Amino acid sequence: MRTRRLRPLNTGSLHPWAEGFGRGASAYDRARPGFPATAVSYLVDRLDLREGATVVDLAAGTGKLARQLVTSGARVVAVEPVAAMRDLIPRGGIDVLTGAAEAIPLPPACADAVVVAQAFHWFNLDAAFAEIHRVLRPRSRLAIVRNRRDLDDPVQRTFEEILGRHRLHPSLEAQLDVESALQATRLFGFREQRSFPNEHELDADDVVALAVSETSIALLEGEARNAALADFERLGERVPSPLRLRYTTEIQVADRW
């Protein structure tokens, strides 16, 4: 595995490796999984999302979760620092803002809920917790949502093995313990955790796009990039199409204190 120093983006405290999201935004939107209806219903219920409520989707990416929350009737505000990702968020029913978890462009006590999907491990946690606490109203909630690969799925296991051979930087998500992070702050109290099966269907041709949606692959250059993409392309040639990849959607809910 190779690690190199990257030029930071001009987005305040954004992690420099997040530059890969700019390079891989279209691949992310095309190939990353969304969230199962059961998980979205759980979020709507636990966060009390309804007409008149405001939910902030923080580090919204291309708006995969924001799109699913619109049907709750709540006002959905998507905050995303990477322009290429932000440009892919549909504007119908979603307010889209430029900003980061450490500098949310919203006034105090304006939100009834904050959701973070597939992004919590990128945050400066002390600064992000303070900002999330600031924009939330009293007695409101934060939900952290993650899709985890089911490594009992042989294709997922092989994908993970190829990723491990080629990735430019280590996984930040693998180092994160959400419950411990919540317990370490006095701003939020851990409430509960739920998990939901999530089967993601995509064309076998999209295996390469799924790989490029990973910053550790998107940031590769030259021969290193060619070798990685060739290995993922060979994996796509060996699997049936459409391909059904198994994930587990994990949701952790915390109360704002």
PAPANU-860058 format. One record per residue: residue number from 0; x, z, y of N, C-alpha, C in turn; residue in one letter. Coordinates in Angstrom, 1 decimal. Last residue first. Layout:
NODE     n     n_xx     n_zz     n_yy    ca_xx    ca_zz    ca_yy     c_xx     c_zz     c_yy   res
NODE   NUM        X        Z        Y        X        Z        Y        X        Z        Y     A
...
//
This chain:
NODE     n     n_xx     n_zz     n_yy    ca_xx    ca_zz    ca_yy     c_xx     c_zz     c_yy   res
NODE   256    -27.9     24.0     16.8    -28.0     25.4     17.3    -28.0     25.5     18.8     W
NODE   255    -29.4     21.5     15.0    -28.7     21.8     16.2    -29.0     23.2     16.6     R
NODE   254    -29.1     21.3     11.5    -29.9     21.7     12.6    -29.0     21.9     13.8     D
NODE   253    -28.4     18.5      9.3    -28.0     19.7     10.0    -28.9     20.0     11.2     A
NODE   252    -28.2     16.8      6.3    -29.0     17.1      7.5    -28.5     18.4      8.0     V
NODE   251    -26.9     14.1      4.6    -26.7     15.5      4.9    -27.4     15.8      6.2     Q
NODE   250    -27.3     11.8      2.0    -27.7     12.2      3.4    -27.5     13.7      3.5     I
NODE   249    -26.1      9.0      0.2    -26.0     10.5      0.4    -26.4     10.8      1.8     E
NODE   248    -26.8      6.6     -2.0    -26.9      6.9     -0.6    -27.0      8.4     -0.5     T
NODE   247    -24.7      5.1     -4.3    -25.5      6.3     -4.1    -25.6      6.5     -2.6     T
NODE   246    -24.9      1.8     -5.7    -24.4      2.7     -4.8    -25.2      4.0     -4.9     Y
NODE   245    -24.2     -1.1     -7.7    -24.9      0.2     -7.6    -24.1      1.1     -6.6     R
NODE   244    -24.9     -4.5     -7.1    -24.0     -3.4     -7.1    -24.7     -2.1     -6.9     L
NODE   243    -25.7     -7.4     -8.6    -26.4     -6.1     -8.2    -25.4     -5.0     -8.3     R
NODE   242    -25.4    -10.8     -7.7    -24.7     -9.6     -8.2    -25.5     -8.3     -7.7     L
NODE   241    -27.3    -13.7     -8.7    -26.9    -12.7     -7.8    -26.3    -11.4     -8.4     P
NODE   240    -24.3    -14.2    -10.5    -24.9    -14.3     -9.2    -26.4    -14.5     -9.4     S
NODE   239    -21.9    -12.3    -12.4    -23.1    -13.1    -12.3    -23.5    -13.1    -10.8     P
NODE   238    -18.2    -12.6    -12.0    -19.5    -11.8    -12.1    -20.7    -12.7    -11.9     V
NODE   237    -16.0    -14.0    -11.6    -16.2    -13.5    -13.0    -17.5    -12.8    -13.1     R
NODE   236    -15.7    -14.7     -9.0    -15.9    -15.8    -10.0    -16.3    -15.3    -11.4     E
NODE   235    -15.2    -12.3     -7.8    -16.5    -13.0     -7.6    -16.8    -14.1     -8.5     G
NODE   234    -12.5    -12.0     -8.6    -13.6    -11.1     -9.1    -14.9    -11.7     -8.9     L
NODE   233    -11.4    -14.1     -7.2    -11.4    -14.1     -8.7    -12.4    -13.2     -9.3     R
NODE   232    -11.7    -13.0     -4.6    -12.3    -14.2     -5.0    -12.4    -14.4     -6.5     E
NODE   231    -10.0    -10.8     -4.8    -11.4    -10.6     -4.6    -12.2    -11.8     -5.0     F
NODE   230     -7.5    -12.2     -5.0     -8.0    -11.3     -6.0     -9.5    -11.0     -6.0     D
NODE   229     -7.5    -13.6     -2.5     -7.5    -14.3     -3.8     -8.0    -13.5     -5.0     A
NODE   228     -7.4    -11.6     -0.7     -8.6    -12.3     -0.8     -8.7    -13.2     -2.0     L
NODE   227     -4.7    -10.6     -1.2     -5.9     -9.8     -1.4     -7.2    -10.6     -1.6     A
NODE   226     -3.2    -12.9     -0.6     -3.1    -12.3     -2.0     -4.4    -11.5     -2.2     A
NODE   225     -3.7    -13.2      2.1     -4.1    -14.3      1.2     -4.1    -13.7     -0.3     N
NODE   224     -2.7    -10.8      3.2     -4.1    -11.1      3.3     -4.5    -12.2      2.3     R
NODE   223      0.0    -11.2      2.7     -0.7    -10.0      2.1     -2.2    -10.2      2.1     A
NODE   222      0.6    -13.5      4.1      0.6    -13.6      2.6     -0.1    -12.4      2.0     E
NODE   221     -1.2    -12.8      7.0     -0.3    -13.6      6.3     -0.5    -13.6      4.8     G
NODE   220     -2.6     -9.5      7.2     -2.2    -10.7      7.8     -1.3    -11.5      6.8     E
NODE   219     -5.3     -7.0      7.3     -4.1     -7.7      6.6     -3.9     -9.0      7.3     L
NODE   218     -7.6     -6.1      8.4     -6.4     -6.0      9.2     -5.2     -6.6      8.6     L
NODE   217     -9.5     -6.3      6.4     -9.7     -7.1      7.6     -8.4     -7.2      8.4     A
NODE   216     -8.7     -4.2      4.7     -8.5     -5.6      4.3     -8.6     -6.5      5.5     I
NODE   215     -9.4     -1.9      6.1     -8.0     -2.0      5.4     -7.7     -3.3      4.9     S
NODE   214    -12.0     -2.3      6.8    -10.9     -2.5      7.8     -9.6     -2.6      7.2     T
NODE   213    -14.2     -4.2      4.9    -13.3     -3.0      4.9    -12.2     -3.2      5.9     E
NODE   212    -15.2     -6.7      5.0    -15.9     -5.7      5.8    -15.1     -4.4      5.8     S
NODE   211    -13.7     -8.0      3.1    -13.3     -8.2      4.5    -14.0     -7.2      5.4     V
NODE   210    -15.2     -7.4      0.8    -13.8     -6.9      1.0    -13.4     -6.9      2.4     A
NODE   209    -17.6     -8.8      1.3    -17.6     -7.3      1.2    -16.2     -6.7      1.4     L
NODE   208    -16.5    -11.4      1.3    -17.0    -10.8      2.6    -17.1     -9.3      2.5     A
NODE   207    -15.9    -11.5     -1.4    -14.8    -11.6     -0.5    -15.3    -11.0      0.9     V
NODE   206    -18.5    -11.4     -2.5    -17.5    -10.3     -2.8    -16.4    -10.4     -1.8     V
NODE   205    -20.2    -13.5     -2.0    -20.1    -12.5     -1.0    -19.1    -11.4     -1.3     D
NODE   204    -20.5    -15.0     -4.3    -19.6    -15.5     -3.3    -19.3    -14.5     -2.1     D
NODE   203    -22.5    -13.6     -5.6    -21.1    -13.4     -6.0    -20.1    -13.9     -5.0     A
NODE   202    -24.9    -12.4     -3.3    -24.3    -13.5     -4.0    -22.9    -13.1     -4.4     D
NODE   201    -26.4     -9.1     -3.8    -25.7    -10.1     -3.0    -25.2    -11.2     -3.8     L
NODE   200    -28.1     -6.1     -3.7    -28.0     -7.4     -4.3    -27.3     -8.4     -3.3     E
NODE   199    -27.7     -2.8     -4.4    -27.4     -3.8     -3.4    -27.2     -5.1     -4.1     H
NODE   198    -29.4      0.1     -5.0    -28.9     -1.1     -5.7    -28.8     -2.2     -4.6     E
NODE   197    -29.1      3.4     -4.9    -29.2      2.3     -4.0    -28.6      1.1     -4.6     N
NODE   196    -30.5      6.7     -5.3    -29.9      5.5     -5.9    -30.1      4.3     -4.9     P
NODE   195    -29.8      9.4     -3.1    -30.8      8.4     -3.5    -30.0      7.2     -4.2     F
NODE   194    -29.6     12.8     -2.3    -28.9     11.6     -2.7    -30.0     10.7     -3.3     S
NODE   193    -29.4     15.3      0.3    -30.1     14.6     -0.7    -29.4     13.3     -1.1     R
NODE   192    -28.9     18.6      1.6    -28.3     17.3      1.2    -29.2     16.7      0.1     Q
NODE   191    -29.5     20.7      4.5    -29.7     20.3      3.1    -29.0     18.9      2.9     E
NODE   190    -28.3     22.1      6.8    -29.6     22.4      6.2    -29.8     22.0      4.8     R
NODE   189    -25.7     23.6      8.6    -26.1     22.7      7.5    -27.4     23.1      6.9     F
NODE   188    -25.9     23.8     12.1    -26.0     24.5     10.8    -26.4     23.6      9.7     G
NODE   187    -23.8     23.4     15.0    -24.8     22.9     14.0    -24.8     23.8     12.7     F
NODE   186    -21.9     24.7     16.5    -22.9     23.9     17.2    -24.1     23.4     16.3     L
NODE   185    -19.7     25.8     15.4    -20.8     26.7     15.7    -22.0     26.0     16.4     R
NODE   184    -18.1     24.1     12.7    -18.5     24.2     14.1    -19.7     25.1     14.2     T
NODE   183    -17.6     24.4     10.0    -16.5     24.7     10.9    -16.9     24.7     12.4     A
NODE   182    -19.8     23.3      8.7    -19.6     24.8      8.7    -18.5     25.3      9.7     Q
NODE   181    -19.3     20.6      9.1    -20.4     21.2      9.7    -20.3     22.8      9.8     L
NODE   180    -17.0     20.3      7.4    -16.9     20.0      8.9    -18.1     20.7      9.6     A
NODE   179    -18.1     21.0      5.0    -17.1     21.9      5.5    -17.0     21.6      7.0     S
NODE   178    -19.8     18.8      4.7    -20.4     20.1      4.7    -19.4     21.1      5.3     E
NODE   177    -18.0     16.6      4.6    -19.0     16.8      5.7    -19.5     18.2      5.8     V
NODE   176    -14.9     16.0      4.2    -15.8     16.9      3.6    -16.9     17.3      4.7     D
NODE   175    -12.8     13.2      3.9    -13.8     13.9      4.7    -14.7     14.8      3.8     L
NODE   174    -11.1     11.5      2.7    -10.5     12.8      3.2    -11.6     13.7      3.8     Q
NODE   173    -12.5      9.2      2.3    -12.1     10.0      1.1    -11.6     11.4      1.5     A
NODE   172    -12.6      8.1      4.8    -13.8      8.7      4.2    -13.5      9.6      3.1     E
NODE   171    -10.2      6.9      5.2    -10.5      8.1      6.0    -11.7      8.8      5.4     L
NODE   170     -8.0      5.4      2.9     -9.4      5.7      3.2     -9.6      7.0      4.0     S
NODE   169     -5.0      4.0      4.3     -5.8      4.9      3.3     -7.2      5.0      3.8     P
NODE   168     -4.4      0.5      4.9     -4.3      1.9      5.3     -5.2      2.7      4.4     H
NODE   167     -4.5     -1.9      3.6     -3.4     -1.7      4.6     -3.3     -0.2      5.0     L
NODE   166     -5.0     -2.5      0.1     -5.5     -1.9      1.4     -4.3     -1.6      2.3     R
NODE   165     -4.4     -3.4     -2.5     -4.1     -4.2     -1.3     -4.3     -3.6      0.1     H
NODE   164     -5.0     -1.6     -4.5     -3.8     -2.4     -4.6     -3.4     -3.0     -3.3     R
NODE   163     -7.6     -0.7     -3.8     -6.5      0.2     -3.8     -5.1     -0.5     -3.9     G
NODE   162     -9.1     -3.1     -4.2     -9.0     -2.5     -2.9     -7.8     -1.6     -2.8     L
NODE   161     -9.0     -3.2     -7.0     -8.3     -4.2     -6.2     -8.1     -3.7     -4.8     I
NODE   160    -10.4     -0.8     -7.6     -9.1     -1.0     -8.0     -8.3     -2.0     -7.2     E
NODE   159    -12.9     -1.4     -6.5    -12.2     -0.3     -5.9    -10.7     -0.4     -6.4     E
NODE   158    -13.7     -3.5     -8.1    -13.6     -3.7     -6.7    -12.7     -2.6     -6.1     F
NODE   157    -13.9     -2.1    -10.5    -12.9     -3.2    -10.4    -12.6     -3.5     -8.9     T
NODE   156    -16.1     -0.5     -9.9    -14.8      0.1    -10.3    -13.7     -0.9    -10.1     R
NODE   155    -18.1     -2.3     -9.4    -17.7     -1.4     -8.3    -16.3     -0.8     -8.7     Q
NODE   154    -18.3     -3.4    -12.0    -17.9     -4.2    -10.9    -17.4     -3.4     -9.7     V
NODE   153    -19.2     -1.1    -13.5    -17.9     -1.7    -13.8    -17.4     -2.7    -12.7     P
NODE   152    -20.4      1.8    -12.3    -20.7      0.4    -12.3    -19.3     -0.3    -12.4     D
NODE   151    -19.4      4.2    -11.9    -19.8      3.9    -13.3    -20.2      2.5    -13.4     D
NODE   150    -19.0      4.4     -9.2    -17.9      3.9    -10.0    -18.2      3.9    -11.5     L
NODE   149    -20.9      3.6     -6.7    -21.1      4.2     -8.0    -20.0      3.6     -8.9     D
NODE   148    -19.9      4.1     -3.4    -19.8      3.2     -4.6    -20.1      4.1     -5.8     R
NODE   147    -22.1      5.5     -1.1    -20.9      5.7     -1.9    -21.0      4.8     -3.1     R
NODE   146    -23.2      5.5      2.2    -23.3      4.8      0.9    -22.0      4.9      0.1     N
NODE   145    -24.3      8.2      4.1    -23.2      7.5      3.6    -23.6      6.7      2.3     R
NODE   144    -25.3      9.9      7.1    -25.7      9.0      6.0    -24.5      8.2      5.5     V
NODE   143    -26.3     12.8      8.6    -25.1     12.0      8.3    -25.4     11.2      7.0     I
NODE   142    -28.4     13.8     11.2    -28.3     13.4      9.8    -27.1     12.5      9.7     A
NODE   141    -29.4     16.5     13.2    -28.4     15.5     13.0    -28.4     15.1     11.5     L
NODE   140    -32.3     17.7     15.1    -31.4     17.5     13.9    -30.5     16.4     14.0     R
NODE   139    -33.5     20.3     17.3    -33.5     18.9     16.8    -32.4     18.9     15.7     S
NODE   138    -33.5     22.6     18.8    -34.3     22.6     17.6    -34.5     21.1     17.1     R
NODE   137    -33.0     21.0     22.0    -33.0     22.2     21.2    -33.9     22.0     20.0     P
NODE   136    -31.9     17.5     21.9    -32.7     18.6     22.4    -32.6     19.8     21.5     R
NODE   135    -28.7     16.1     22.1    -29.8     16.5     21.4    -30.6     17.6     22.1     L
NODE   134    -26.4     15.7     23.7    -27.6     14.8     23.9    -28.8     15.2     23.1     V
NODE   133    -24.7     17.9     22.9    -25.1     17.7     24.3    -26.4     16.8     24.5     R
NODE   132    -24.2     17.4     20.2    -25.0     18.6     20.6    -25.5     18.5     22.1     H
NODE   131    -22.7     15.1     20.5    -24.0     15.1     19.8    -24.9     16.2     20.2     I
NODE   130    -20.5     16.2     21.9    -21.3     15.2     22.5    -22.7     15.1     21.8     E
NODE   129    -19.5     18.0     20.0    -19.9     18.5     21.3    -20.8     17.5     22.0     A
NODE   128    -18.9     16.3     17.8    -19.9     17.4     17.7    -20.4     17.9     19.1     F
NODE   127    -16.9     14.8     19.0    -18.1     14.2     18.6    -19.2     15.2     18.5     A
NODE   126    -14.8     16.6     19.4    -15.4     15.9     20.6    -16.7     15.3     20.2     A
NODE   125    -14.3     17.4     16.7    -14.6     18.4     17.8    -15.3     17.7     19.0     D
NODE   124    -13.8     14.9     15.4    -15.0     15.7     15.1    -15.3     16.7     16.2     L
NODE   123    -13.4     11.7     16.1    -12.8     13.0     16.5    -13.8     14.1     16.4     N
NODE   122    -14.7      9.7     13.4    -14.9     10.4     14.7    -13.8     11.5     14.8     F
NODE   121    -14.8      8.3     11.1    -14.0      7.7     12.1    -13.9      8.6     13.4     W
NODE   120    -16.6      9.5      9.4    -15.2      9.8      9.1    -14.2      9.1     10.2     H
NODE   119    -19.0      8.6     10.2    -18.7      9.9     10.6    -17.2     10.2     10.4     F
NODE   118    -20.0      6.1      9.3    -19.1      6.2     10.5    -18.5      7.5     10.8     A
NODE   117    -22.3      5.6      7.8    -21.1      5.0      7.5    -20.0      5.1      8.5     Q
NODE   116    -24.4      6.7     10.3    -24.4      6.0      9.0    -23.1      5.3      8.9     A
NODE   115    -25.9      9.2     11.9    -24.6      8.6     11.8    -24.5      8.0     10.4     V
NODE   114    -28.5     10.1     14.2    -28.1      9.7     12.8    -26.7      9.0     12.9     V
NODE   113    -30.2     12.5     16.0    -29.1     11.6     15.9    -28.8     11.3     14.5     V
NODE   112    -33.3     13.3     17.7    -32.5     13.2     16.5    -31.3     12.3     16.7     A
NODE   111    -34.3     13.4     20.2    -34.9     14.2     19.2    -34.1     14.2     17.9     D
NODE   110    -32.4     13.3     23.3    -32.7     12.8     21.9    -33.4     13.8     21.1     A
NODE   109    -31.7     14.4     25.6    -32.5     13.2     25.7    -33.0     12.8     24.4     C
NODE   108    -29.8     16.4     26.5    -31.1     16.8     25.9    -32.1     15.6     26.0     A
NODE   107    -28.0     14.6     29.0    -28.2     15.8     28.1    -29.6     15.9     27.7     P
NODE   106    -27.9     10.9     28.9    -28.0     12.2     29.5    -28.2     13.4     28.6     P
NODE   105    -25.4      8.8     27.4    -26.8      9.2     27.5    -26.8     10.6     28.2     L
NODE   104    -23.1      7.5     26.0    -23.6      7.1     27.4    -25.1      7.5     27.6     P
NODE   103    -20.8      9.6     24.6    -22.1      9.0     24.4    -22.8      8.7     25.8     I
NODE   102    -18.0      9.9     23.5    -18.4      9.7     24.9    -19.7      8.9     24.8     A
NODE   101    -17.5     10.2     20.9    -16.8     11.1     21.8    -17.2     11.0     23.2     E
NODE   100    -18.8      8.0     19.8    -19.3      9.3     19.5    -18.7     10.4     20.4     A
NODE    99    -19.1      5.5     22.4    -18.5      6.1     21.3    -19.0      7.5     21.0     A
NODE    98    -20.7      2.5     23.7    -20.3      3.9     23.8    -19.7      4.3     22.4     G
NODE    97    -23.2      0.4     24.9    -21.8      0.5     24.6    -21.3      1.9     24.7     T
NODE    96    -26.5      0.2     23.4    -25.6      0.7     24.4    -24.1      0.6     23.9     L
NODE    95    -29.7     -1.1     22.9    -28.3     -1.2     22.4    -27.4     -0.8     23.6     V
NODE    94    -32.7     -0.3     21.6    -31.9     -0.3     22.8    -30.5     -0.2     22.4     D
NODE    93    -34.9     -2.2     19.6    -33.7     -1.3     19.6    -33.0     -1.4     20.9     I
NODE    92    -36.9     -4.1     19.6    -37.2     -2.7     19.2    -36.1     -1.7     19.2     G
NODE    91    -34.7     -6.6     19.2    -36.2     -6.3     19.1    -36.4     -4.9     18.7     G
NODE    90    -32.0     -7.0     19.1    -32.6     -6.3     20.3    -34.0     -6.0     20.2     R
NODE    89    -29.9     -6.6     16.4    -31.0     -7.2     17.0    -31.6     -6.4     18.1     P
NODE    88    -26.4     -6.5     16.6    -27.6     -5.7     16.5    -28.8     -6.4     17.1     I
NODE    87    -24.2     -8.1     17.1    -25.0     -8.5     15.9    -26.3     -7.6     15.7     L
NODE    86    -22.8     -7.0     19.1    -23.4     -8.2     19.4    -24.4     -8.7     18.2     D
NODE    85    -21.6     -4.8     17.9    -22.7     -4.5     18.8    -23.5     -5.8     19.0     R
NODE    84    -19.4     -6.0     16.7    -20.4     -5.3     15.9    -21.7     -5.2     16.7     M
NODE    83    -17.9     -6.9     18.8    -18.3     -7.8     17.8    -19.4     -7.3     16.9     A
NODE    82    -17.5     -4.4     20.3    -18.3     -5.5     20.8    -18.8     -6.5     19.8     A
NODE    81    -17.7     -1.2     19.3    -17.0     -2.5     19.0    -17.9     -3.6     19.4     V
NODE    80    -19.2      1.1     19.8    -18.1      0.8     20.6    -17.5     -0.6     20.4     P
NODE    79    -22.7      1.8     20.0    -21.6      1.2     19.2    -20.5      0.8     20.1     E
NODE    78    -25.8      3.1     19.6    -24.6      3.2     20.4    -23.5      2.8     19.5     V
NODE    77    -29.2      2.4     19.7    -28.0      2.2     19.0    -26.8      2.2     19.9     A
NODE    76    -32.2      4.1     19.7    -31.0      3.8     20.6    -29.8      3.6     19.8     V
NODE    75    -35.5      3.7     19.2    -34.2      3.7     18.5    -33.2      3.3     19.5     V
NODE    74    -38.4      5.6     19.4    -37.5      4.8     20.2    -36.1      4.9     19.5     R
NODE    73    -40.5      5.5     16.4    -39.7      6.2     17.4    -38.9      5.2     18.2     A
NODE    72    -41.7      4.0     14.5    -42.4      4.1     15.8    -41.6      4.8     16.8     G
NODE    71    -40.5      3.5     12.1    -41.0      4.8     12.3    -41.9      5.0     13.5     S
NODE    70    -39.4      1.0     12.2    -40.8      1.0     11.7    -41.4      2.4     11.8     T
NODE    69    -36.8      1.4     13.0    -37.7      0.9     14.0    -39.2      1.1     13.6     V
NODE    68    -35.1      2.0     10.9    -35.7      3.1     11.6    -36.8      2.7     12.6     L
NODE    67    -34.0     -0.4     10.2    -34.9      0.2      9.3    -35.7      1.4      9.9     Q
NODE    66    -32.3     -0.9     12.3    -33.3     -1.9     12.0    -34.4     -1.2     11.1     R
NODE    65    -30.4      1.2     12.0    -31.3      1.1     13.2    -32.5      0.2     12.9     A
NODE    64    -28.9      0.5      9.8    -29.9      1.6      9.7    -30.9      1.5     10.9     L
NODE    63    -27.6     -1.8     10.8    -28.3     -1.9      9.5    -29.3     -0.7      9.4     K
NODE    62    -26.2     -2.4     13.1    -27.6     -2.0     13.2    -28.3     -2.0     11.9     G
NODE    61    -23.6     -2.9     12.9    -24.4     -4.1     13.2    -25.9     -3.7     13.2     T
NODE    60    -22.7      0.2     14.2    -22.3     -1.0     13.5    -23.1     -2.2     13.9     G
NODE    59    -23.4      2.6     15.5    -24.5      1.9     14.7    -24.0      0.7     14.0     A
NODE    58    -22.5      5.1     16.5    -21.6      4.2     15.8    -22.5      3.3     14.9     A
NODE    57    -25.7      6.6     16.1    -24.4      6.7     16.7    -23.4      5.9     15.8     L
NODE    56    -28.8      6.2     17.0    -28.0      5.8     15.9    -26.6      5.6     16.4     D
NODE    55    -31.1      8.5     18.2    -29.8      7.8     18.5    -29.1      7.5     17.2     V
NODE    54    -34.5      8.5     18.7    -33.4      8.7     17.7    -32.2      7.9     18.1     V
NODE    53    -37.2     10.0     20.2    -36.1      9.2     20.4    -35.0      9.5     19.4     T
NODE    52    -40.9      9.9     20.0    -39.6     10.5     19.7    -38.4      9.5     20.0     A
NODE    51    -43.1      8.3     20.3    -42.7      9.3     21.4    -41.4     10.0     21.2     G
NODE    50    -43.8      8.0     17.0    -44.0      7.5     18.3    -43.8      8.6     19.3     E
NODE    49    -41.2      9.6     15.0    -42.6      9.1     15.2    -42.7      8.6     16.6     R
NODE    48    -39.4     11.6     12.9    -39.4     10.4     13.7    -40.8      9.8     13.8     L
NODE    47    -38.4     14.0     11.8    -39.7     13.9     12.5    -39.7     12.8     13.5     D
NODE    46    -36.3     14.2     10.1    -36.0     14.1     11.5    -37.2     14.0     12.4     L
NODE    45    -37.6     14.2      7.7    -36.8     15.3      8.0    -36.4     15.4      9.5     R
NODE    44    -39.0     11.7      7.7    -39.7     12.9      7.6    -38.9     14.1      8.1     D
NODE    43    -37.0      9.8      8.1    -38.2      9.8      9.0    -38.9     11.1      9.0     V
NODE    42    -35.4     10.4      5.9    -34.9     10.5      7.2    -36.1     10.7      8.2     L
NODE    41    -37.2      9.6      3.8    -36.7     11.0      3.9    -36.2     11.3      5.3     Y
NODE    40    -37.4      6.9      4.3    -38.6      7.7      4.4    -38.2      9.2      4.5     S
NODE    39    -34.7      6.1      3.7    -35.2      6.0      5.1    -36.5      6.8      5.3     V
NODE    38    -34.7      6.6      1.0    -33.8      7.4      1.9    -34.3      7.3      3.3     A
NODE    37    -36.6      4.8      0.1    -36.8      6.3     -0.2    -35.9      7.1      0.7     T
NODE    36    -35.5      2.4      0.7    -36.7      2.8      1.4    -36.9      4.3      1.2     A
NODE    35    -31.8      2.4      1.0    -33.1      2.3      0.2    -34.3      2.9      1.0     P
NODE    34    -30.0      0.6      3.3    -30.3      1.9      2.8    -31.7      1.8      2.1     F
NODE    33    -27.6     -2.1      2.9    -28.4     -1.3      3.8    -28.8      0.0      3.1     G
NODE    32    -24.2     -3.0      2.1    -25.6     -2.6      1.8    -26.3     -1.9      2.9     P
NODE    31    -22.4     -5.8      3.5    -22.6     -4.4      3.3    -24.0     -4.0      3.0     R
NODE    30    -22.5     -8.6      4.1    -22.3     -8.1      2.7    -22.4     -6.6      2.5     A
NODE    29    -23.1     -9.3      6.8    -23.5    -10.2      5.7    -23.5     -9.4      4.3     R
NODE    28    -21.9     -7.4      8.4    -23.4     -7.7      8.5    -23.9     -8.4      7.3     D
NODE    27    -19.2     -7.8      7.6    -19.9     -6.5      7.4    -21.4     -6.7      7.4     Y
NODE    26    -18.7    -10.3      8.4    -18.7    -10.0      7.0    -19.4     -8.7      6.7     A
NODE    25    -18.9    -10.0     11.1    -19.9    -10.9     10.5    -19.9    -10.6      9.0     S
NODE    24    -16.7     -8.2     11.6    -18.1     -7.8     11.9    -19.1     -8.7     11.2     A
NODE    23    -13.9     -8.1     11.2    -14.8     -8.3     10.1    -16.3     -8.1     10.3     G
NODE    22    -12.7     -7.7     13.7    -12.3     -8.9     12.9    -13.3     -9.2     11.8     R
NODE    21    -13.9     -5.3     14.4    -14.0     -6.5     15.3    -13.7     -7.7     14.5     G
NODE    20    -13.0     -3.7     12.4    -14.4     -3.9     12.5    -14.7     -5.1     13.4     F
NODE    19    -10.3     -3.3     12.8    -10.7     -4.2     11.7    -12.2     -4.5     11.8     G
NODE    18    -10.1     -1.4     14.8     -9.9     -2.8     15.2    -10.4     -3.8     14.1     E
NODE    17    -10.0      1.0     13.6    -11.3      0.4     13.7    -11.3     -1.0     14.3     A
NODE    16     -7.4      1.9     13.7     -7.7      1.1     12.6     -9.1      0.5     12.7     W
NODE    15     -7.5      3.5     16.1     -6.9      2.2     16.1     -7.2      1.3     14.9     P
NODE    14    -10.6      5.1     17.0     -9.5      5.0     16.1     -8.9      3.6     16.0     H
NODE    13    -11.5      5.5     20.4    -11.7      4.8     19.1    -10.5      4.8     18.3     L
NODE    12    -11.4      6.8     22.8    -10.8      7.5     21.7    -11.0      6.8     20.4     S
NODE    11    -11.5      3.9     24.7    -11.3      5.4     24.8    -10.7      5.9     23.5     G
NODE    10    -11.1      1.2     24.1    -12.5      1.9     23.9    -12.3      3.4     23.8     T
NODE     9     -9.3     -1.0     23.7     -9.6     -0.4     25.0    -10.9      0.3     24.9     N
NODE     8     -7.6     -0.2     20.5     -8.6     -1.0     21.3     -8.8     -0.2     22.7     L
NODE     7     -4.1      0.1     19.8     -5.4      0.7     20.0     -6.3     -0.3     20.9     P
NODE     6     -2.2     -1.8     17.6     -2.5     -1.6     19.0     -3.9     -1.1     19.2     R
NODE     5     -1.0      0.0     14.7     -1.8     -1.0     15.3     -2.0     -0.7     16.8     L
NODE     4      1.6      0.3     12.4      1.0      0.8     13.7      0.3     -0.3     14.3     R
NODE     3      0.9      0.1      8.9      1.6     -0.3     10.1      0.9      0.3     11.3     R
NODE     2      1.3      0.4      5.4      0.7      1.0      6.6      1.5      0.5      7.8     T
NODE     1      0.5     -0.8      2.2      1.3     -1.0      3.4      0.6     -0.3      4.6     R
NODE     0      0.9      0.0     -1.2      0.0      0.0      0.0      0.9      0.0      1.2     M
//
